[in-house]
């Protein structure tokens, strides 16, 4: 129906229950504006042409009072204005009255990322997985400045305000991948503060939520965690919006840390970086990564480390001490990561 390009659709898809209502209201108001706008312009041009001989029409006929005329030009705009008001109120009510039977997901905005938490405890960053055909309610707040959740395909958006909760709800109507934007200017990387909403069939969503990876190798499971479940890729994988340290080809190499120390990037280093990111910030990067302590299991940590290691094919055969496997919790070496890197 509408012209679409891969990245910038002229008109976004309709993918929520109330998307069509917003669109009809939009087209209705646009049609009224076009009708009167074009009408006035055409009449102005027509009269300018018709009455161009000034002298002939120097003193036009005066009209003194016309009840019919006055009534008509009052009634028509009144009815139109009220129709816009009533329809607008109905659509607004549909968008912003929270349904009672919705599944709640918590949202925290932060310069410059979105953090989501499901009722089951599953967390995501810059990605939101939801089931199709179910009412989802977002309870939202922010750690710093005002942000704004905007999902064009769902035709809904709402400010996210520090110090209070705001709410948004939607029911997605078709599985797919839809853009999520921050729609409130919030500083340097505002334009990069976006992500994706994944709408999944219920059974896919259930298996996503339970995170069953039984048939995957650690590298595959880690890749899935990295790209989908934990949203690491939104900061650590290429492109203009990369805010986190590059991970390709780094394994086994030394790195300079903020504060002047260096560290050997081995399994233990990766593990510490995931659990205590502030402890060893790579030179040239901001300490913005949130901790994943308590959010990933030891099994998932092993998979993540295996995946990140696989990004450095040259170093894949480098010392694999196995220290990341389950028993590494007692080492608290992040404060002196650069000094103490011998085999334990
Ligand atoms: Cu957050 Cu703009």
py3Dmol code that shows the C-alpha trace and the ligand (Angstrom):
import py3Dmol

protein = """\
ATOM      1  CA  UNK A   1       0.000   0.000   0.000  1.00  0.00           C
ATOM      2  CA  UNK A   2       2.736   2.456   0.963  1.00  0.00           C
ATOM      3  CA  UNK A   3       6.147   2.846  -0.529  1.00  0.00           C
ATOM      4  CA  UNK A   4       8.656   1.060   1.666  1.00  0.00           C
ATOM      5  CA  UNK A   5      12.395   0.972   1.779  1.00  0.00           C
ATOM      6  CA  UNK A   6      14.361  -1.475   3.847  1.00  0.00           C
ATOM      7  CA  UNK A   7      15.400   0.909   6.590  1.00  0.00           C
ATOM      8  CA  UNK A   8      13.183   3.942   6.369  1.00  0.00           C
ATOM      9  CA  UNK A   9       9.592   3.026   5.647  1.00  0.00           C
ATOM     10  CA  UNK A  10       7.528   5.955   4.446  1.00  0.00           C
ATOM     11  CA  UNK A  11       4.742   4.712   6.650  1.00  0.00           C
ATOM     12  CA  UNK A  12       5.322   2.198   9.420  1.00  0.00           C
ATOM     13  CA  UNK A  13       3.629  -1.180   9.476  1.00  0.00           C
ATOM     14  CA  UNK A  14       0.464  -1.580  11.519  1.00  0.00           C
ATOM     15  CA  UNK A  15       1.356  -4.131  14.161  1.00  0.00           C
ATOM     16  CA  UNK A  16      -0.786  -3.413  17.200  1.00  0.00           C
ATOM     17  CA  UNK A  17      -4.501  -3.619  17.928  1.00  0.00           C
ATOM     18  CA  UNK A  18      -4.963   0.132  17.942  1.00  0.00           C
ATOM     19  CA  UNK A  19      -2.581   1.051  15.115  1.00  0.00           C
ATOM     20  CA  UNK A  20      -5.440   1.351  12.599  1.00  0.00           C
ATOM     21  CA  UNK A  21      -7.333   3.729  14.902  1.00  0.00           C
ATOM     22  CA  UNK A  22      -4.379   6.082  15.098  1.00  0.00           C
ATOM     23  CA  UNK A  23      -3.958   5.906  11.321  1.00  0.00           C
ATOM     24  CA  UNK A  24      -7.635   6.606  10.584  1.00  0.00           C
ATOM     25  CA  UNK A  25      -7.600   9.580  12.921  1.00  0.00           C
ATOM     26  CA  UNK A  26      -4.422  10.824  11.270  1.00  0.00           C
ATOM     27  CA  UNK A  27      -5.873  10.460   7.764  1.00  0.00           C
ATOM     28  CA  UNK A  28      -9.167  12.026   8.830  1.00  0.00           C
ATOM     29  CA  UNK A  29      -7.467  15.148  10.212  1.00  0.00           C
ATOM     30  CA  UNK A  30      -5.102  15.310   7.250  1.00  0.00           C
ATOM     31  CA  UNK A  31      -8.047  15.066   4.828  1.00  0.00           C
ATOM     32  CA  UNK A  32      -9.888  17.920   6.548  1.00  0.00           C
ATOM     33  CA  UNK A  33      -6.771  20.080   6.513  1.00  0.00           C
ATOM     34  CA  UNK A  34      -6.099  19.338   2.850  1.00  0.00           C
ATOM     35  CA  UNK A  35      -9.723  19.958   1.859  1.00  0.00           C
ATOM     36  CA  UNK A  36      -9.914  23.382   3.506  1.00  0.00           C
ATOM     37  CA  UNK A  37      -6.305  24.322   2.814  1.00  0.00           C
ATOM     38  CA  UNK A  38      -6.582  23.568  -0.893  1.00  0.00           C
ATOM     39  CA  UNK A  39     -10.112  24.981  -1.016  1.00  0.00           C
ATOM     40  CA  UNK A  40      -9.039  28.343   0.400  1.00  0.00           C
ATOM     41  CA  UNK A  41      -6.015  28.558  -1.904  1.00  0.00           C
ATOM     42  CA  UNK A  42      -8.125  27.748  -4.968  1.00  0.00           C
ATOM     43  CA  UNK A  43     -10.798  30.316  -4.065  1.00  0.00           C
ATOM     44  CA  UNK A  44      -8.149  32.975  -3.440  1.00  0.00           C
ATOM     45  CA  UNK A  45      -6.616  32.305  -6.849  1.00  0.00           C
ATOM     46  CA  UNK A  46     -10.018  32.218  -8.573  1.00  0.00           C
ATOM     47  CA  UNK A  47     -11.135  35.506  -7.013  1.00  0.00           C
ATOM     48  CA  UNK A  48      -7.825  37.145  -7.680  1.00  0.00           C
ATOM     49  CA  UNK A  49      -8.314  36.312 -11.326  1.00  0.00           C
ATOM     50  CA  UNK A  50     -11.988  37.158 -11.463  1.00  0.00           C
ATOM     51  CA  UNK A  51     -11.656  40.552  -9.743  1.00  0.00           C
ATOM     52  CA  UNK A  52      -8.364  41.595 -11.227  1.00  0.00           C
ATOM     53  CA  UNK A  53      -9.865  44.675 -12.902  1.00  0.00           C
ATOM     54  CA  UNK A  54      -9.930  46.872  -9.822  1.00  0.00           C
ATOM     55  CA  UNK A  55     -11.828  49.895 -11.140  1.00  0.00           C
ATOM     56  CA  UNK A  56     -14.779  47.923 -12.345  1.00  0.00           C
ATOM     57  CA  UNK A  57     -15.341  46.434  -8.859  1.00  0.00           C
ATOM     58  CA  UNK A  58     -14.141  49.394  -6.775  1.00  0.00           C
ATOM     59  CA  UNK A  59     -17.270  49.401  -4.624  1.00  0.00           C
ATOM     60  CA  UNK A  60     -18.694  45.889  -4.343  1.00  0.00           C
ATOM     61  CA  UNK A  61     -22.190  45.190  -3.152  1.00  0.00           C
ATOM     62  CA  UNK A  62     -22.413  45.191   0.658  1.00  0.00           C
ATOM     63  CA  UNK A  63     -24.128  42.379   2.490  1.00  0.00           C
ATOM     64  CA  UNK A  64     -25.708  43.324   5.816  1.00  0.00           C
ATOM     65  CA  UNK A  65     -26.370  40.269   7.923  1.00  0.00           C
ATOM     66  CA  UNK A  66     -27.317  36.783   6.790  1.00  0.00           C
ATOM     67  CA  UNK A  67     -28.452  34.353   9.417  1.00  0.00           C
ATOM     68  CA  UNK A  68     -28.119  31.374   7.088  1.00  0.00           C
ATOM     69  CA  UNK A  69     -24.557  32.272   6.167  1.00  0.00           C
ATOM     70  CA  UNK A  70     -23.467  32.945   9.742  1.00  0.00           C
ATOM     71  CA  UNK A  71     -25.084  29.776  10.994  1.00  0.00           C
ATOM     72  CA  UNK A  72     -23.491  27.661   8.275  1.00  0.00           C
ATOM     73  CA  UNK A  73     -19.976  28.922   8.721  1.00  0.00           C
ATOM     74  CA  UNK A  74     -20.250  28.433  12.464  1.00  0.00           C
ATOM     75  CA  UNK A  75     -21.908  25.037  12.440  1.00  0.00           C
ATOM     76  CA  UNK A  76     -19.604  23.306   9.946  1.00  0.00           C
ATOM     77  CA  UNK A  77     -16.338  24.136  11.740  1.00  0.00           C
ATOM     78  CA  UNK A  78     -17.997  23.344  15.080  1.00  0.00           C
ATOM     79  CA  UNK A  79     -19.042  19.877  13.956  1.00  0.00           C
ATOM     80  CA  UNK A  80     -15.649  19.197  12.381  1.00  0.00           C
ATOM     81  CA  UNK A  81     -13.738  20.419  15.419  1.00  0.00           C
ATOM     82  CA  UNK A  82     -15.922  18.380  17.759  1.00  0.00           C
ATOM     83  CA  UNK A  83     -15.510  15.268  15.600  1.00  0.00           C
ATOM     84  CA  UNK A  84     -11.737  15.626  15.851  1.00  0.00           C
ATOM     85  CA  UNK A  85     -12.025  16.165  19.603  1.00  0.00           C
ATOM     86  CA  UNK A  86     -14.316  13.178  20.193  1.00  0.00           C
ATOM     87  CA  UNK A  87     -12.391  10.784  17.943  1.00  0.00           C
ATOM     88  CA  UNK A  88      -9.102  11.988  19.413  1.00  0.00           C
ATOM     89  CA  UNK A  89     -10.405  11.425  22.937  1.00  0.00           C
ATOM     90  CA  UNK A  90     -11.565   7.903  22.111  1.00  0.00           C
ATOM     91  CA  UNK A  91      -8.239   6.939  20.553  1.00  0.00           C
ATOM     92  CA  UNK A  92      -6.293   8.561  23.388  1.00  0.00           C
ATOM     93  CA  UNK A  93      -8.394   6.661  25.896  1.00  0.00           C
ATOM     94  CA  UNK A  94      -7.745   3.380  24.064  1.00  0.00           C
ATOM     95  CA  UNK A  95      -3.999   4.028  24.016  1.00  0.00           C
ATOM     96  CA  UNK A  96      -3.489   5.223  27.557  1.00  0.00           C
ATOM     97  CA  UNK A  97      -5.969   3.407  29.785  1.00  0.00           C
ATOM     98  CA  UNK A  98      -4.039   0.440  31.059  1.00  0.00           C
ATOM     99  CA  UNK A  99      -5.885  -2.876  30.733  1.00  0.00           C
ATOM    100  CA  UNK A 100      -6.204  -4.896  33.933  1.00  0.00           C
ATOM    101  CA  UNK A 101      -5.251  -8.226  32.386  1.00  0.00           C
ATOM    102  CA  UNK A 102      -1.960  -7.158  30.869  1.00  0.00           C
ATOM    103  CA  UNK A 103       1.431  -8.797  31.408  1.00  0.00           C
ATOM    104  CA  UNK A 104       3.721  -6.282  33.044  1.00  0.00           C
ATOM    105  CA  UNK A 105       7.274  -5.581  31.905  1.00  0.00           C
ATOM    106  CA  UNK A 106       9.483  -3.067  33.698  1.00  0.00           C
ATOM    107  CA  UNK A 107      11.476  -0.547  31.689  1.00  0.00           C
ATOM    108  CA  UNK A 108      14.357   1.596  32.881  1.00  0.00           C
ATOM    109  CA  UNK A 109      15.828   4.244  30.604  1.00  0.00           C
ATOM    110  CA  UNK A 110      19.416   5.332  31.045  1.00  0.00           C
ATOM    111  CA  UNK A 111      21.791   7.411  28.960  1.00  0.00           C
ATOM    112  CA  UNK A 112      21.806   5.745  26.431  1.00  0.00           C
ATOM    113  CA  UNK A 113      20.153   2.399  26.627  1.00  0.00           C
ATOM    114  CA  UNK A 114      16.881   0.696  27.451  1.00  0.00           C
ATOM    115  CA  UNK A 115      16.724  -1.956  30.138  1.00  0.00           C
ATOM    116  CA  UNK A 116      13.780  -4.331  30.289  1.00  0.00           C
ATOM    117  CA  UNK A 117      12.843  -6.840  32.951  1.00  0.00           C
ATOM    118  CA  UNK A 118      10.196  -9.515  32.570  1.00  0.00           C
ATOM    119  CA  UNK A 119       8.068 -10.840  35.413  1.00  0.00           C
ATOM    120  CA  UNK A 120      10.113 -14.027  35.374  1.00  0.00           C
ATOM    121  CA  UNK A 121      13.308 -12.093  36.052  1.00  0.00           C
ATOM    122  CA  UNK A 122      14.613 -12.346  32.501  1.00  0.00           C
ATOM    123  CA  UNK A 123      16.374  -9.114  31.569  1.00  0.00           C
ATOM    124  CA  UNK A 124      17.178  -7.534  28.246  1.00  0.00           C
ATOM    125  CA  UNK A 125      18.969  -4.457  26.985  1.00  0.00           C
ATOM    126  CA  UNK A 126      17.795  -2.514  23.949  1.00  0.00           C
ATOM    127  CA  UNK A 127      15.695  -5.480  22.931  1.00  0.00           C
ATOM    128  CA  UNK A 128      12.267  -6.478  24.038  1.00  0.00           C
ATOM    129  CA  UNK A 129      10.732  -9.870  23.341  1.00  0.00           C
ATOM    130  CA  UNK A 130       6.973 -10.110  23.634  1.00  0.00           C
ATOM    131  CA  UNK A 131       4.367 -12.699  22.643  1.00  0.00           C
ATOM    132  CA  UNK A 132       1.891 -11.915  19.882  1.00  0.00           C
ATOM    133  CA  UNK A 133      -1.777 -11.391  20.770  1.00  0.00           C
ATOM    134  CA  UNK A 134      -1.216 -10.691  24.448  1.00  0.00           C
ATOM    135  CA  UNK A 135      -1.658  -7.382  26.230  1.00  0.00           C
ATOM    136  CA  UNK A 136       1.670  -6.050  27.442  1.00  0.00           C
ATOM    137  CA  UNK A 137       1.962  -3.209  29.916  1.00  0.00           C
ATOM    138  CA  UNK A 138       5.228  -1.324  30.288  1.00  0.00           C
ATOM    139  CA  UNK A 139       5.906   0.255  33.673  1.00  0.00           C
ATOM    140  CA  UNK A 140       8.672   2.717  33.004  1.00  0.00           C
ATOM    141  CA  UNK A 141      11.115   4.997  34.739  1.00  0.00           C
ATOM    142  CA  UNK A 142      14.601   6.388  34.150  1.00  0.00           C
ATOM    143  CA  UNK A 143      17.872   6.634  36.035  1.00  0.00           C
ATOM    144  CA  UNK A 144      18.821  10.044  34.726  1.00  0.00           C
ATOM    145  CA  UNK A 145      17.058  12.383  32.298  1.00  0.00           C
ATOM    146  CA  UNK A 146      13.750  12.212  30.463  1.00  0.00           C
ATOM    147  CA  UNK A 147      13.615   9.634  27.681  1.00  0.00           C
ATOM    148  CA  UNK A 148      10.677   8.499  25.601  1.00  0.00           C
ATOM    149  CA  UNK A 149       9.688   5.041  24.453  1.00  0.00           C
ATOM    150  CA  UNK A 150       8.432   5.111  20.884  1.00  0.00           C
ATOM    151  CA  UNK A 151       7.412   2.058  18.853  1.00  0.00           C
ATOM    152  CA  UNK A 152       6.132   3.379  15.506  1.00  0.00           C
ATOM    153  CA  UNK A 153       4.671   0.059  14.323  1.00  0.00           C
ATOM    154  CA  UNK A 154       2.528  -0.061  17.456  1.00  0.00           C
ATOM    155  CA  UNK A 155       1.580   3.648  17.101  1.00  0.00           C
ATOM    156  CA  UNK A 156       2.384   4.332  20.696  1.00  0.00           C
ATOM    157  CA  UNK A 157       4.870   6.373  22.672  1.00  0.00           C
ATOM    158  CA  UNK A 158       5.244   7.815  26.141  1.00  0.00           C
ATOM    159  CA  UNK A 159       7.745   9.870  28.091  1.00  0.00           C
ATOM    160  CA  UNK A 160       9.885   8.138  30.681  1.00  0.00           C
ATOM    161  CA  UNK A 161      10.404  10.526  33.568  1.00  0.00           C
ATOM    162  CA  UNK A 162      12.879  10.442  36.461  1.00  0.00           C
ATOM    163  CA  UNK A 163      11.358  10.001  39.894  1.00  0.00           C
ATOM    164  CA  UNK A 164       8.058   8.510  38.796  1.00  0.00           C
ATOM    165  CA  UNK A 165       6.468   5.706  36.821  1.00  0.00           C
ATOM    166  CA  UNK A 166       4.793   6.181  33.481  1.00  0.00           C
ATOM    167  CA  UNK A 167       2.895   3.497  31.617  1.00  0.00           C
ATOM    168  CA  UNK A 168       2.375   2.243  28.109  1.00  0.00           C
ATOM    169  CA  UNK A 169       0.502  -0.756  26.797  1.00  0.00           C
ATOM    170  CA  UNK A 170       0.049  -2.556  23.506  1.00  0.00           C
ATOM    171  CA  UNK A 171      -1.071  -5.810  22.017  1.00  0.00           C
ATOM    172  CA  UNK A 172       1.040  -6.843  19.057  1.00  0.00           C
ATOM    173  CA  UNK A 173      -0.894  -8.368  16.188  1.00  0.00           C
ATOM    174  CA  UNK A 174       1.793 -10.014  14.095  1.00  0.00           C
ATOM    175  CA  UNK A 175       5.150 -11.618  14.738  1.00  0.00           C
ATOM    176  CA  UNK A 176       8.115  -9.627  13.520  1.00  0.00           C
ATOM    177  CA  UNK A 177      10.899  -7.266  14.390  1.00  0.00           C
ATOM    178  CA  UNK A 178       9.948  -3.657  15.019  1.00  0.00           C
ATOM    179  CA  UNK A 179      11.997  -0.583  15.768  1.00  0.00           C
ATOM    180  CA  UNK A 180      12.119   0.994  19.173  1.00  0.00           C
ATOM    181  CA  UNK A 181      13.269   4.582  19.503  1.00  0.00           C
ATOM    182  CA  UNK A 182      14.030   7.100  22.189  1.00  0.00           C
ATOM    183  CA  UNK A 183      11.892  10.051  21.157  1.00  0.00           C
ATOM    184  CA  UNK A 184      13.075  12.655  23.650  1.00  0.00           C
ATOM    185  CA  UNK A 185      16.394  14.385  23.126  1.00  0.00           C
ATOM    186  CA  UNK A 186      18.512  13.104  26.000  1.00  0.00           C
ATOM    187  CA  UNK A 187      22.097  14.009  25.231  1.00  0.00           C
ATOM    188  CA  UNK A 188      25.019  13.034  23.052  1.00  0.00           C
ATOM    189  CA  UNK A 189      23.953   9.544  22.013  1.00  0.00           C
ATOM    190  CA  UNK A 190      20.215  10.128  21.909  1.00  0.00           C
ATOM    191  CA  UNK A 191      20.134   9.065  18.275  1.00  0.00           C
ATOM    192  CA  UNK A 192      21.735   5.745  19.173  1.00  0.00           C
ATOM    193  CA  UNK A 193      19.328   5.023  22.017  1.00  0.00           C
ATOM    194  CA  UNK A 194      17.147   2.584  20.176  1.00  0.00           C
ATOM    195  CA  UNK A 195      16.575  -1.062  19.710  1.00  0.00           C
ATOM    196  CA  UNK A 196      14.136  -3.683  18.567  1.00  0.00           C
ATOM    197  CA  UNK A 197      10.908  -5.194  19.714  1.00  0.00           C
ATOM    198  CA  UNK A 198      10.632  -8.868  18.782  1.00  0.00           C
ATOM    199  CA  UNK A 199       7.080 -10.136  18.554  1.00  0.00           C
ATOM    200  CA  UNK A 200       7.018 -13.914  18.785  1.00  0.00           C
ATOM    201  CA  UNK A 201       4.460 -16.703  18.661  1.00  0.00           C
ATOM    202  CA  UNK A 202       3.555 -17.788  22.174  1.00  0.00           C
ATOM    203  CA  UNK A 203       5.470 -21.066  21.987  1.00  0.00           C
ATOM    204  CA  UNK A 204       8.600 -19.347  20.652  1.00  0.00           C
ATOM    205  CA  UNK A 205       8.278 -16.743  23.364  1.00  0.00           C
ATOM    206  CA  UNK A 206       7.943 -19.433  26.038  1.00  0.00           C
ATOM    207  CA  UNK A 207      11.063 -21.204  24.901  1.00  0.00           C
ATOM    208  CA  UNK A 208      12.872 -17.880  24.628  1.00  0.00           C
ATOM    209  CA  UNK A 209      11.810 -17.041  28.175  1.00  0.00           C
ATOM    210  CA  UNK A 210      12.854 -20.372  29.604  1.00  0.00           C
ATOM    211  CA  UNK A 211      16.132 -20.168  27.714  1.00  0.00           C
ATOM    212  CA  UNK A 212      16.391 -23.801  26.763  1.00  0.00           C
ATOM    213  CA  UNK A 213      19.647 -24.243  24.927  1.00  0.00           C
ATOM    214  CA  UNK A 214      19.996 -27.996  25.277  1.00  0.00           C
ATOM    215  CA  UNK A 215      20.878 -28.620  21.642  1.00  0.00           C
ATOM    216  CA  UNK A 216      23.446 -25.868  21.322  1.00  0.00           C
ATOM    217  CA  UNK A 217      27.217 -25.846  21.707  1.00  0.00           C
ATOM    218  CA  UNK A 218      28.570 -23.346  24.252  1.00  0.00           C
ATOM    219  CA  UNK A 219      29.650 -21.033  21.417  1.00  0.00           C
ATOM    220  CA  UNK A 220      26.171 -21.132  19.830  1.00  0.00           C
ATOM    221  CA  UNK A 221      24.467 -20.654  23.170  1.00  0.00           C
ATOM    222  CA  UNK A 222      26.837 -17.784  23.949  1.00  0.00           C
ATOM    223  CA  UNK A 223      26.150 -16.178  20.583  1.00  0.00           C
ATOM    224  CA  UNK A 224      22.432 -16.387  21.251  1.00  0.00           C
ATOM    225  CA  UNK A 225      22.867 -14.837  24.698  1.00  0.00           C
ATOM    226  CA  UNK A 226      25.123 -12.154  23.267  1.00  0.00           C
ATOM    227  CA  UNK A 227      22.913 -11.181  20.354  1.00  0.00           C
ATOM    228  CA  UNK A 228      19.422 -11.880  21.616  1.00  0.00           C
ATOM    229  CA  UNK A 229      18.869 -12.612  25.238  1.00  0.00           C
ATOM    230  CA  UNK A 230      21.219 -10.234  26.981  1.00  0.00           C
ATOM    231  CA  UNK A 231      21.501  -7.645  24.244  1.00  0.00           C
ATOM    232  CA  UNK A 232      25.300  -7.359  24.514  1.00  0.00           C
ATOM    233  CA  UNK A 233      25.423  -6.855  20.751  1.00  0.00           C
ATOM    234  CA  UNK A 234      23.642  -3.531  20.982  1.00  0.00           C
ATOM    235  CA  UNK A 235      26.774  -1.991  22.490  1.00  0.00           C
ATOM    236  CA  UNK A 236      29.531  -4.415  21.542  1.00  0.00           C
ATOM    237  CA  UNK A 237      28.826  -5.279  17.921  1.00  0.00           C
ATOM    238  CA  UNK A 238      29.969  -2.919  15.190  1.00  0.00           C
ATOM    239  CA  UNK A 239      28.166  -0.049  13.583  1.00  0.00           C
ATOM    240  CA  UNK A 240      27.735   3.606  14.378  1.00  0.00           C
ATOM    241  CA  UNK A 241      26.185   3.022  17.752  1.00  0.00           C
ATOM    242  CA  UNK A 242      29.006   0.959  19.201  1.00  0.00           C
ATOM    243  CA  UNK A 243      29.653   2.222  22.704  1.00  0.00           C
ATOM    244  CA  UNK A 244      31.323  -0.780  24.258  1.00  0.00           C
ATOM    245  CA  UNK A 245      34.785  -2.141  23.659  1.00  0.00           C
ATOM    246  CA  UNK A 246      35.389  -4.090  20.461  1.00  0.00           C
ATOM    247  CA  UNK A 247      35.493  -7.820  21.109  1.00  0.00           C
ATOM    248  CA  UNK A 248      36.705  -9.215  17.789  1.00  0.00           C
ATOM    249  CA  UNK A 249      40.251 -10.477  17.854  1.00  0.00           C
ATOM    250  CA  UNK A 250      41.004  -9.321  21.386  1.00  0.00           C
ATOM    251  CA  UNK A 251      41.263 -12.620  23.181  1.00  0.00           C
ATOM    252  CA  UNK A 252      44.662 -13.458  24.593  1.00  0.00           C
ATOM    253  CA  UNK A 253      45.982  -9.938  24.040  1.00  0.00           C
ATOM    254  CA  UNK A 254      47.011  -7.323  26.546  1.00  0.00           C
ATOM    255  CA  UNK A 255      44.868  -4.247  27.005  1.00  0.00           C
ATOM    256  CA  UNK A 256      45.370  -0.853  28.598  1.00  0.00           C
ATOM    257  CA  UNK A 257      42.887  -0.008  31.306  1.00  0.00           C
ATOM    258  CA  UNK A 258      41.681   3.350  32.546  1.00  0.00           C
ATOM    259  CA  UNK A 259      44.036   4.255  35.363  1.00  0.00           C
ATOM    260  CA  UNK A 260      47.146   2.999  33.621  1.00  0.00           C
ATOM    261  CA  UNK A 261      47.066  -0.727  34.438  1.00  0.00           C
ATOM    262  CA  UNK A 262      47.147  -3.369  31.781  1.00  0.00           C
ATOM    263  CA  UNK A 263      45.317  -6.660  31.761  1.00  0.00           C
ATOM    264  CA  UNK A 264      45.658  -9.954  29.944  1.00  0.00           C
ATOM    265  CA  UNK A 265      42.393 -10.712  28.250  1.00  0.00           C
ATOM    266  CA  UNK A 266      41.798 -14.297  29.201  1.00  0.00           C
ATOM    267  CA  UNK A 267      38.723 -16.189  30.383  1.00  0.00           C
ATOM    268  CA  UNK A 268      38.937 -14.762  33.870  1.00  0.00           C
ATOM    269  CA  UNK A 269      39.192 -11.233  32.496  1.00  0.00           C
ATOM    270  CA  UNK A 270      36.047 -11.739  30.382  1.00  0.00           C
ATOM    271  CA  UNK A 271      34.212 -13.222  33.319  1.00  0.00           C
ATOM    272  CA  UNK A 272      35.122 -10.319  35.583  1.00  0.00           C
ATOM    273  CA  UNK A 273      34.196  -7.835  32.883  1.00  0.00           C
ATOM    274  CA  UNK A 274      30.691  -9.293  32.675  1.00  0.00           C
ATOM    275  CA  UNK A 275      30.137  -9.474  36.420  1.00  0.00           C
ATOM    276  CA  UNK A 276      31.995  -6.344  37.505  1.00  0.00           C
ATOM    277  CA  UNK A 277      32.367  -4.106  34.446  1.00  0.00           C
ATOM    278  CA  UNK A 278      33.415  -1.060  36.455  1.00  0.00           C
ATOM    279  CA  UNK A 279      36.467  -2.906  37.800  1.00  0.00           C
ATOM    280  CA  UNK A 280      38.436  -2.901  34.554  1.00  0.00           C
ATOM    281  CA  UNK A 281      37.364  -0.287  32.059  1.00  0.00           C
ATOM    282  CA  UNK A 282      39.282  -0.347  28.805  1.00  0.00           C
ATOM    283  CA  UNK A 283      41.043   2.895  27.978  1.00  0.00           C
ATOM    284  CA  UNK A 284      38.957   5.081  25.700  1.00  0.00           C
ATOM    285  CA  UNK A 285      35.556   3.819  26.874  1.00  0.00           C
ATOM    286  CA  UNK A 286      33.016   5.144  29.334  1.00  0.00           C
ATOM    287  CA  UNK A 287      32.187   3.028  32.405  1.00  0.00           C
ATOM    288  CA  UNK A 288      28.567   2.674  31.294  1.00  0.00           C
ATOM    289  CA  UNK A 289      28.164  -1.084  31.147  1.00  0.00           C
ATOM    290  CA  UNK A 290      25.673  -2.419  33.696  1.00  0.00           C
ATOM    291  CA  UNK A 291      26.685  -5.390  35.805  1.00  0.00           C
ATOM    292  CA  UNK A 292      25.306  -8.801  34.962  1.00  0.00           C
ATOM    293  CA  UNK A 293      26.000 -10.204  38.401  1.00  0.00           C
ATOM    294  CA  UNK A 294      23.055 -12.335  39.477  1.00  0.00           C
ATOM    295  CA  UNK A 295      21.521 -12.176  36.026  1.00  0.00           C
ATOM    296  CA  UNK A 296      23.559 -14.825  34.285  1.00  0.00           C
ATOM    297  CA  UNK A 297      24.115 -18.331  35.498  1.00  0.00           C
ATOM    298  CA  UNK A 298      27.584 -19.876  35.611  1.00  0.00           C
ATOM    299  CA  UNK A 299      26.545 -21.995  32.643  1.00  0.00           C
ATOM    300  CA  UNK A 300      25.638 -18.896  30.666  1.00  0.00           C
ATOM    301  CA  UNK A 301      28.924 -17.244  31.656  1.00  0.00           C
ATOM    302  CA  UNK A 302      30.814 -20.215  30.258  1.00  0.00           C
ATOM    303  CA  UNK A 303      28.863 -19.915  27.009  1.00  0.00           C
ATOM    304  CA  UNK A 304      29.456 -16.170  26.771  1.00  0.00           C
ATOM    305  CA  UNK A 305      33.168 -16.557  27.370  1.00  0.00           C
ATOM    306  CA  UNK A 306      33.295 -19.352  24.786  1.00  0.00           C
ATOM    307  CA  UNK A 307      31.533 -17.170  22.250  1.00  0.00           C
ATOM    308  CA  UNK A 308      33.717 -14.105  22.839  1.00  0.00           C
ATOM    309  CA  UNK A 309      36.781 -16.335  22.611  1.00  0.00           C
ATOM    310  CA  UNK A 310      35.519 -17.620  19.264  1.00  0.00           C
ATOM    311  CA  UNK A 311      35.616 -14.048  17.933  1.00  0.00           C
ATOM    312  CA  UNK A 312      39.392 -14.312  18.060  1.00  0.00           C
ATOM    313  CA  UNK A 313      40.056 -17.293  15.806  1.00  0.00           C
ATOM    314  CA  UNK A 314      43.832 -16.796  15.951  1.00  0.00           C
ATOM    315  CA  UNK A 315      43.813 -17.063  19.718  1.00  0.00           C
ATOM    316  CA  UNK A 316      41.285 -19.846  19.943  1.00  0.00           C
ATOM    317  CA  UNK A 317      44.002 -22.313  20.748  1.00  0.00           C
ATOM    318  CA  UNK A 318      45.567 -19.991  23.315  1.00  0.00           C
ATOM    319  CA  UNK A 319      45.744 -21.021  26.961  1.00  0.00           C
ATOM    320  CA  UNK A 320      42.375 -22.378  27.870  1.00  0.00           C
ATOM    321  CA  UNK A 321      42.732 -22.842  31.566  1.00  0.00           C
ATOM    322  CA  UNK A 322      39.146 -23.799  32.155  1.00  0.00           C
ATOM    323  CA  UNK A 323      39.074 -21.480  35.133  1.00  0.00           C
ATOM    324  CA  UNK A 324      35.783 -20.045  33.971  1.00  0.00           C
ATOM    325  CA  UNK A 325      33.934 -23.278  34.459  1.00  0.00           C
ATOM    326  CA  UNK A 326      31.776 -23.142  37.534  1.00  0.00           C
ATOM    327  CA  UNK A 327      34.485 -22.870  40.133  1.00  0.00           C
ATOM    328  CA  UNK A 328      35.755 -19.392  39.456  1.00  0.00           C
ATOM    329  CA  UNK A 329      33.557 -17.523  41.919  1.00  0.00           C
ATOM    330  CA  UNK A 330      36.101 -17.315  44.701  1.00  0.00           C
ATOM    331  CA  UNK A 331      38.554 -15.223  42.708  1.00  0.00           C
ATOM    332  CA  UNK A 332      37.990 -11.540  43.261  1.00  0.00           C
ATOM    333  CA  UNK A 333      40.866 -10.335  41.166  1.00  0.00           C
ATOM    334  CA  UNK A 334      39.208  -7.476  39.332  1.00  0.00           C
ATOM    335  CA  UNK A 335      40.975  -4.789  41.366  1.00  0.00           C
ATOM    336  CA  UNK A 336      44.346  -6.042  40.356  1.00  0.00           C
ATOM    337  CA  UNK A 337      43.427  -7.708  37.110  1.00  0.00           C
ATOM    338  CA  UNK A 338      46.653  -6.521  35.536  1.00  0.00           C
ATOM    339  CA  UNK A 339      48.977  -8.004  38.112  1.00  0.00           C
ATOM    340  CA  UNK A 340      47.765 -11.414  39.005  1.00  0.00           C
ATOM    341  CA  UNK A 341      47.149 -13.464  35.953  1.00  0.00           C
ATOM    342  CA  UNK A 342      49.070 -16.655  36.545  1.00  0.00           C
ATOM    343  CA  UNK A 343      47.419 -20.040  36.288  1.00  0.00           C
ATOM    344  CA  UNK A 344      45.697 -20.876  39.512  1.00  0.00           C
TER     345      UNK A 344
END
"""
ligand_1 = """\
2
LIG
Cu 16.997 8.730 25.591
Cu 16.804 10.283 23.782
"""
view = py3Dmol.view(width=600, height=400)
view.addModel(protein, "pdb")
view.setStyle({"model": 0}, {"cartoon": {"style": "trace"}})
view.addModel(ligand_1, "xyz")
view.setStyle({"model": 1}, {"stick": {}})
view.zoomTo()
view.show()
